[in-house]
Amino acid sequence: MQRTLLLAKIHNCTLTGANINYVGSISIDEILMEKAGILPYEQVQVVNITNGQRFTTYAIPAPAYSGAIELNGAAARLGICGDRLIIMAYGQLNLEELKNYSPTVVIVDEKNSVLEVRRCDDLLSKT
């Protein structure tokens, strides 16, 4: 049996741009992607805390240390600069993989600089 679980989350980041003319996706500072463990072109769910929008797209790296979080293509209509977002990646794990499972949560400041990286090792130790 496969279960779908959170693998990575960038929490409370700030939207820095929107480009309607780009082919699609969300651009994320490369360092944030690496810290969270989100791969280029990986599917992500984006939740706009400011306006309540939720959508699925794929992540592409923005320049490292740029702080960039940009909605591209049609998704650019789902937020404006300054909106607060949560970006999440999910994965399919089998029961054996769950034994060593631990999601990564990246907490950022208002400029999208990393404040803390949490490994949630104790989440499943209670099951």
Backbone as a chain_set.jsonl record, in Angstrom:
{"seq": "MQRTLLLAKIHNCTLTGANINYVGSISIDEILMEKAGILPYEQVQVVNITNGQRFTTYAIPAPAYSGAIELNGAAARLGICGDRLIIMAYGQLNLEELKNYSPTVVIVDEKNSVLEVRRCDDLLSKT", "coords": {"N": [[0.839, -1.168, 0.0], [0.521, 2.239, -0.774], [1.072, 5.437, 0.64], [0.227, 8.872, 0.658], [2.192, 11.51, 1.569], [3.369, 14.524, 3.184], [6.392, 15.746, 1.996], [8.097, 17.943, 1.875], [8.207, 21.398, 2.845], [7.933, 24.851, 2.354], [7.539, 27.403, 4.409], [5.4, 30.158, 4.869], [6.467, 32.005, 3.01], [7.265, 34.918, 0.985], [5.646, 36.265, -1.779], [7.353, 37.423, -4.555], [7.164, 38.158, -7.179], [5.364, 38.082, -10.344], [4.758, 36.621, -13.418], [2.999, 36.697, -16.115], [3.521, 36.062, -18.757], [5.307, 33.989, -18.841], [5.946, 30.51, -19.463], [4.929, 28.795, -17.477], [4.631, 27.577, -14.054], [6.267, 27.804, -10.763], [8.761, 29.897, -9.671], [11.432, 29.42, -7.506], [13.74, 30.461, -5.1], [16.85, 28.982, -5.457], [18.347, 28.055, -3.256], [16.409, 27.797, -1.242], [14.902, 25.737, -2.372], [16.803, 23.638, -2.327], [17.305, 23.4, 0.467], [14.789, 22.573, 1.344], [14.531, 20.258, -0.06], [13.217, 20.066, -2.465], [12.927, 19.237, -5.806], [14.048, 20.433, -9.058], [11.439, 20.962, -11.342], [9.699, 19.393, -9.929], [6.462, 18.456, -8.803], [4.425, 20.699, -7.025], [2.284, 21.899, -4.419], [0.702, 24.955, -3.99], [-0.223, 27.254, -1.589], [-1.927, 30.14, -1.088], [-1.745, 32.193, 1.463], [-2.696, 34.718, 1.882], [-4.888, 35.227, 0.108], [-6.309, 32.855, -0.039], [-6.216, 31.141, -2.237], [-5.526, 27.983, -3.802], [-3.349, 25.869, -5.557], [-1.852, 23.649, -7.99], [1.353, 23.164, -9.334], [4.599, 23.217, -10.894], [7.965, 23.275, -9.649], [10.602, 25.539, -10.369], [14.064, 26.432, -10.365], [15.069, 29.59, -9.081], [17.555, 32.199, -9.163], [20.192, 31.546, -6.822], [20.117, 32.669, -3.461], [18.615, 34.878, -4.088], [16.152, 35.308, -3.033], [13.866, 35.042, -4.442], [10.501, 34.302, -5.155], [8.296, 33.461, -7.407], [5.337, 33.602, -9.266], [4.349, 32.082, -12.259], [3.11, 32.164, -15.673], [-0.278, 31.096, -16.047], [-0.705, 30.843, -13.304], [0.231, 33.215, -12.302], [-1.872, 34.904, -12.027], [-2.951, 34.326, -9.603], [-1.954, 35.517, -7.367], [-0.401, 38.385, -5.775], [2.467, 40.55, -5.551], [3.973, 40.437, -2.397], [2.077, 38.845, -1.18], [1.588, 36.132, 1.135], [2.826, 32.846, 1.101], [2.544, 29.228, 1.18], [4.472, 26.544, 0.248], [4.342, 23.274, -0.866], [5.551, 19.937, -1.168], [4.691, 16.659, -2.03], [4.846, 13.08, -1.52], [4.774, 9.608, -2.511], [4.79, 6.963, -0.356], [5.683, 3.709, 0.769], [4.767, 1.307, 3.319], [7.139, 0.331, 4.448], [9.0, 2.351, 3.816], [8.025, 4.352, 5.412], [9.084, 3.947, 7.913], [11.495, 5.29, 8.137], [10.807, 7.84, 7.57], [10.649, 11.378, 7.297], [9.45, 14.554, 7.159], [10.558, 17.699, 5.754], [10.675, 20.997, 6.889], [10.929, 24.272, 5.971], [11.464, 27.308, 7.366], [11.005, 30.695, 6.734], [12.024, 34.196, 6.609], [10.59, 37.525, 6.115], [11.905, 38.296, 3.817], [12.408, 36.019, 2.509], [14.628, 34.618, 3.388], [16.328, 31.912, 4.898], [15.307, 30.964, 8.066], [15.067, 28.774, 9.709], [15.468, 25.239, 9.529], [13.525, 22.515, 9.801], [13.481, 19.149, 10.72], [11.112, 16.815, 10.875], [11.277, 14.503, 12.655], [10.01, 13.166, 14.748], [7.338, 12.821, 14.164], [6.138, 10.423, 13.201], [6.973, 8.598, 15.024], [5.222, 8.071, 16.975], [3.339, 6.416, 15.977]], "CA": [[0.0, 0.0, 0.0], [1.214, 3.519, -0.82], [0.423, 6.556, 1.331], [0.714, 10.171, 0.195], [2.575, 12.296, 2.734], [4.179, 15.713, 2.987], [7.836, 15.536, 1.985], [8.809, 19.2, 2.094], [7.346, 22.58, 2.934], [8.518, 26.17, 2.58], [6.426, 27.991, 5.151], [5.202, 31.59, 5.052], [7.34, 32.802, 2.153], [6.659, 36.113, 0.41], [5.627, 36.314, -3.237], [8.163, 38.563, -4.99], [6.904, 38.513, -8.567], [4.399, 37.319, -11.13], [5.049, 36.809, -14.837], [1.933, 36.056, -16.886], [4.016, 35.655, -20.07], [6.167, 32.814, -18.735], [5.216, 29.303, -19.861], [4.235, 28.203, -16.337], [5.365, 27.096, -12.882], [6.636, 28.748, -9.706], [10.204, 30.031, -9.5], [11.778, 29.44, -6.083], [15.17, 30.604, -4.833], [17.498, 27.671, -5.507], [18.756, 27.656, -1.898], [15.204, 27.312, -0.553], [14.574, 24.414, -2.93], [17.778, 22.673, -1.809], [17.074, 23.196, 1.908], [13.541, 21.822, 1.513], [14.601, 18.986, -0.775], [12.332, 20.117, -3.633], [13.719, 19.114, -7.025], [13.56, 21.165, -10.226], [10.32, 20.369, -12.075], [8.857, 18.587, -9.048], [5.121, 18.976, -8.553], [4.206, 21.317, -5.716], [1.018, 22.568, -4.14], [0.929, 26.297, -3.478], [-1.353, 27.806, -0.851], [-1.765, 31.569, -0.873], [-2.319, 32.506, 2.775], [-3.326, 36.036, 1.807], [-6.194, 35.243, -0.578], [-6.98, 31.567, 0.054], [-6.063, 30.321, -3.441], [-4.707, 26.771, -3.751], [-3.161, 25.337, -6.902], [-0.741, 22.734, -8.203], [2.216, 23.512, -10.451], [5.903, 22.593, -10.699], [8.978, 24.216, -9.178], [11.847, 25.748, -11.117], [14.959, 27.233, -9.521], [15.439, 30.984, -9.308], [18.94, 32.367, -8.715], [20.493, 31.314, -5.41], [20.181, 33.823, -2.552], [17.85, 36.007, -4.624], [14.902, 35.448, -2.287], [12.765, 35.07, -5.408], [9.361, 33.386, -5.204], [7.545, 34.11, -8.476], [4.319, 32.829, -9.972], [4.523, 32.217, -13.705], [2.014, 31.695, -16.512], [-1.629, 31.304, -15.522], [-0.639, 30.974, -11.839], [0.54, 34.607, -11.967], [-3.137, 35.583, -11.707], [-3.439, 33.835, -8.316], [-1.31, 36.211, -6.27], [0.292, 39.632, -6.069], [3.672, 40.727, -4.753], [3.712, 40.657, -0.975], [1.251, 37.76, -0.631], [2.296, 35.089, 1.876], [2.559, 31.538, 0.509], [3.115, 27.976, 1.662], [4.767, 25.683, -0.898], [4.472, 21.921, -0.334], [5.759, 18.807, -2.067], [4.207, 15.402, -1.45], [5.396, 11.881, -2.129], [4.142, 8.322, -2.241], [5.672, 6.091, 0.41], [5.091, 2.461, 1.219], [4.864, 1.147, 4.772], [8.547, 0.16, 4.806], [9.635, 3.669, 3.731], [7.533, 5.19, 6.51], [9.896, 3.735, 9.113], [12.561, 6.301, 8.155], [10.212, 9.033, 6.978], [10.688, 12.629, 8.039], [9.313, 15.716, 6.279], [11.404, 18.862, 5.997], [9.948, 22.261, 6.899], [11.828, 25.421, 5.919], [10.838, 28.54, 7.855], [11.72, 31.841, 6.17], [11.61, 35.524, 7.061], [9.819, 38.282, 5.126], [12.708, 38.431, 2.597], [12.606, 34.641, 2.051], [15.877, 34.048, 3.876], [16.079, 30.781, 5.786], [15.43, 31.149, 9.507], [15.165, 27.473, 10.378], [15.098, 24.032, 8.794], [13.067, 21.515, 10.77], [13.226, 17.768, 10.314], [10.028, 16.387, 11.769], [11.574, 13.095, 12.911], [9.184, 12.553, 15.778], [5.94, 12.762, 13.769], [5.615, 9.066, 13.06], [7.454, 7.72, 16.085], [4.097, 7.802, 17.859], [2.396, 5.492, 15.327]], "C": [[0.893, 1.243, 0.0], [0.395, 4.569, -0.073], [1.03, 7.84, 0.789], [0.941, 11.056, 1.409], [3.371, 13.522, 2.321], [5.648, 15.328, 3.02], [8.582, 16.804, 2.379], [7.838, 20.362, 2.095], [8.213, 23.812, 3.141], [7.386, 27.004, 3.152], [6.513, 29.507, 5.24], [6.175, 32.438, 4.246], [6.548, 33.948, 1.522], [6.764, 36.068, -1.107], [6.34, 37.59, -3.693], [7.896, 38.974, -6.43], [5.861, 37.627, -9.201], [4.624, 37.656, -12.598], [4.042, 36.032, -15.664], [2.441, 35.497, -18.211], [4.964, 34.462, -20.031], [5.328, 31.569, -18.997], [4.508, 28.608, -18.698], [5.161, 27.873, -15.202], [5.474, 28.144, -11.771], [8.156, 28.728, -9.605], [10.477, 30.199, -8.009], [13.288, 29.566, -5.96], [15.792, 29.206, -4.7], [17.911, 27.161, -4.125], [17.558, 27.134, -1.111], [14.81, 25.933, -1.06], [15.509, 23.351, -2.362], [17.528, 22.37, -0.336], [15.826, 22.354, 2.164], [13.623, 20.431, 0.878], [13.621, 18.922, -1.939], [13.201, 20.134, -4.884], [13.182, 20.019, -8.131], [12.522, 20.328, -10.976], [9.453, 19.44, -11.235], [7.501, 19.26, -8.863], [5.039, 19.526, -7.144], [2.782, 21.846, -5.631], [1.365, 23.909, -3.52], [-0.352, 26.768, -2.807], [-1.045, 29.28, -0.604], [-2.5, 31.92, 0.424], [-3.14, 33.791, 2.702], [-4.72, 35.987, 1.2], [-6.922, 33.899, -0.6], [-6.875, 30.683, -1.18], [-5.168, 29.111, -3.163], [-4.562, 26.269, -5.164], [-1.924, 24.442, -6.939], [0.027, 23.19, -9.435], [3.529, 22.754, -10.259], [6.92, 23.676, -10.374], [10.13, 24.317, -10.169], [12.748, 26.645, -10.278], [15.116, 28.661, -10.026], [16.874, 31.134, -8.8], [19.101, 32.217, -7.202], [20.649, 32.637, -4.664], [19.449, 35.059, -3.08], [16.608, 36.301, -3.789], [13.677, 35.383, -3.178], [11.768, 33.933, -5.18], [8.413, 34.032, -6.205], [6.557, 33.148, -9.121], [4.426, 33.124, -11.458], [3.325, 31.67, -14.452], [0.674, 31.996, -15.864], [-1.632, 31.492, -14.004], [-0.341, 32.41, -11.408], [-0.717, 35.394, -11.614], [-3.645, 35.229, -10.3], [-2.761, 34.482, -7.111], [-0.681, 37.501, -6.742], [1.496, 39.752, -5.141], [3.298, 41.089, -3.316], [2.808, 39.611, -0.35], [2.134, 36.755, 0.089], [1.852, 33.735, 1.339], [3.12, 30.415, 1.365], [3.29, 27.1, 0.423], [5.063, 24.292, -0.354], [4.694, 20.902, -1.441], [5.355, 17.539, -1.321], [4.865, 14.224, -2.156], [4.622, 10.647, -1.721], [5.159, 7.437, -1.521], [4.938, 4.808, 0.766], [5.351, 2.313, 2.723], [6.301, 0.974, 5.247], [9.273, 1.509, 4.814], [9.206, 4.58, 4.877], [8.376, 5.058, 7.776], [10.99, 4.784, 9.254], [12.094, 7.644, 7.609], [10.32, 10.24, 7.887], [10.536, 13.798, 7.065], [10.265, 16.839, 6.695], [10.554, 20.117, 5.9], [10.971, 23.388, 6.96], [11.027, 26.658, 6.317], [11.679, 29.706, 7.337], [11.227, 33.146, 6.786], [10.892, 36.25, 5.926], [10.576, 38.509, 3.823], [13.054, 37.065, 1.997], [14.001, 34.101, 2.347], [15.554, 32.966, 4.893], [16.323, 31.177, 7.234], [15.724, 29.832, 10.206], [14.779, 26.367, 9.405], [14.764, 22.981, 9.834], [12.934, 20.166, 10.092], [12.243, 17.229, 11.332], [10.151, 14.9, 12.069], [10.607, 12.422, 13.868], [7.719, 12.397, 15.374], [5.373, 11.346, 13.754], [6.121, 8.118, 14.125], [6.336, 7.342, 17.051], [3.102, 6.829, 17.251], [2.908, 4.078, 15.348]], "O": [[1.906, 1.284, 0.699], [-0.833, 4.579, -0.153], [2.224, 7.885, 0.492], [0.02, 11.325, 2.181], [3.971, 13.557, 1.247], [6.103, 14.666, 3.953], [9.567, 16.757, 3.117], [6.794, 20.327, 1.443], [9.107, 23.824, 3.987], [6.398, 27.279, 2.472], [7.537, 30.07, 5.627], [6.657, 33.464, 4.726], [5.317, 33.943, 1.527], [7.846, 35.857, -1.654], [5.984, 38.694, -3.279], [8.354, 40.032, -6.863], [5.514, 36.567, -8.678], [4.675, 38.826, -12.976], [4.214, 34.834, -15.889], [1.856, 34.553, -18.741], [5.382, 33.974, -21.081], [4.117, 31.582, -18.773], [3.546, 27.879, -18.939], [6.379, 27.889, -15.379], [4.864, 29.211, -11.831], [8.763, 27.665, -9.469], [9.841, 31.01, -7.335], [14.032, 28.858, -6.639], [15.318, 28.369, -3.932], [17.831, 25.962, -3.858], [17.674, 26.141, -0.391], [14.43, 25.062, -0.278], [15.057, 22.279, -1.96], [17.538, 21.207, 0.067], [15.799, 21.528, 3.077], [12.864, 19.534, 1.244], [13.234, 17.831, -2.358], [14.109, 20.956, -5.002], [11.993, 20.339, -8.146], [12.719, 19.136, -11.209], [8.568, 18.77, -11.767], [7.41, 20.485, -8.777], [5.515, 18.911, -6.19], [2.165, 22.191, -6.638], [2.215, 23.994, -2.634], [-1.434, 26.689, -3.389], [-0.034, 29.622, 0.01], [-3.73, 31.938, 0.465], [-4.158, 33.927, 3.382], [-5.639, 36.627, 1.71], [-8.033, 33.809, -1.122], [-7.399, 29.57, -1.173], [-4.2, 29.19, -2.407], [-5.541, 26.238, -5.91], [-1.076, 24.476, -6.046], [-0.565, 23.557, -10.45], [3.566, 21.756, -9.539], [6.766, 24.833, -10.764], [10.575, 23.318, -10.733], [12.261, 27.519, -9.561], [15.273, 28.907, -11.222], [17.357, 30.266, -8.072], [18.278, 32.688, -6.417], [21.236, 33.593, -5.173], [19.645, 36.162, -2.57], [16.074, 37.41, -3.831], [12.564, 35.641, -2.721], [12.143, 32.77, -5.033], [7.788, 35.046, -5.893], [6.907, 32.022, -9.475], [4.577, 34.276, -11.864], [2.603, 30.816, -13.939], [0.508, 33.025, -15.209], [-2.471, 32.22, -13.474], [-0.628, 32.784, -10.271], [-0.633, 36.439, -10.969], [-4.656, 35.772, -9.854], [-2.963, 34.055, -5.974], [-0.453, 37.702, -7.935], [1.538, 39.132, -4.079], [2.432, 41.927, -3.065], [2.763, 39.488, 0.874], [3.286, 36.546, -0.291], [0.661, 33.495, 1.142], [4.037, 30.612, 2.162], [2.354, 26.937, -0.36], [5.923, 24.131, 0.511], [4.101, 20.995, -2.516], [5.644, 17.378, -0.136], [5.38, 14.364, -3.265], [3.91, 10.642, -0.717], [6.256, 7.197, -2.027], [3.735, 4.814, 1.028], [6.075, 3.112, 3.315], [6.647, 1.426, 6.339], [10.069, 1.781, 5.713], [9.949, 5.481, 5.266], [8.381, 5.958, 8.616], [11.374, 5.132, 10.371], [12.91, 8.484, 7.23], [10.11, 10.142, 9.096], [11.41, 14.01, 6.225], [10.71, 16.906, 7.841], [9.798, 20.288, 4.944], [11.781, 23.453, 7.885], [10.034, 27.002, 5.675], [12.902, 29.713, 7.477], [10.162, 33.199, 7.401], [10.616, 35.652, 4.887], [9.967, 38.876, 2.819], [13.885, 36.967, 1.094], [14.496, 33.227, 1.637], [14.604, 33.099, 5.664], [17.398, 31.66, 7.589], [16.509, 29.768, 11.153], [13.887, 26.531, 8.572], [15.608, 22.603, 10.647], [12.344, 20.056, 9.018], [12.533, 17.199, 12.528], [9.241, 14.125, 11.774], [10.414, 11.209, 13.793], [6.924, 11.889, 16.164], [4.266, 11.105, 14.234], [5.743, 6.947, 14.136], [6.479, 6.413, 17.846], [2.132, 6.445, 17.904], [2.241, 3.173, 14.845]]}, "num_chains": 1, "name": "protein.A"}
